[in-house]
Amino acid sequence: MKRGLPMLIIPPILLLIILLFRNFYTLEYFHVLAGSIWTGMDLVLGLFFAYVMKGLNNIQRTRISMRLTPTMLFFMPSIAAVTITAGVYLAMDLSIPFSSSYMIAALIIAAVLFIQGIGIFLPNELRVYDEILHGAKNQEKIVRLTMFNLKLSLLQVVFQMAIIMLMAHFATGVSI
């Protein structure tokens, strides 16, 4: 818990500081950086960790899950929330109409990502964390939930790539 708490708190604090200073370019930089971190984490989790964990036994998978859980439980929701929030503020700063087809598509994708995060990832990570707190006795449950979340990370990457294409449209004005 102690390792994970700063990962939960630091991104929103940074975003609040940026919003207080009302600097568009810093907000844009933060949004791109946070989105890159979120997408990069999903790529690493979905490709690398899922691949590595396939070849391990349940004891080894459980040990990795125990190390990975604070990041997944605390950092991923935080970085996802600040990325989406910064994006909404950027859209407002750019006066992008929320009724434009590109914005509607971006909002739908952001909603899907948010629903997956809050409705699937977070509850699974809470279940894993609870198992860890209770001595990691049910290794099968820990492994099953962790592997599911790792595979779901790849689906998140697909949606994130789609939203990045939409963001490129907003940045350049070039139609997709």
Secondary structure, 3 states (H helix, E strand, C coil): CCCHHHHHHHHHHHHHHHHHHCCHHHHHHHHHHHHHHHHHHHHHHHHHHHHHHHCCCHHHHHHHHHHHHHHHHHHHHHHHHHHHHHHHHHHHHCCCCCCCHHHHHHHHHHHHHHHHHHHHHHHHHHHHHHHHHCCCCCHHHHHHHHHHHHHHHHHHHHHHHHHHHHHHHHHHCCCC
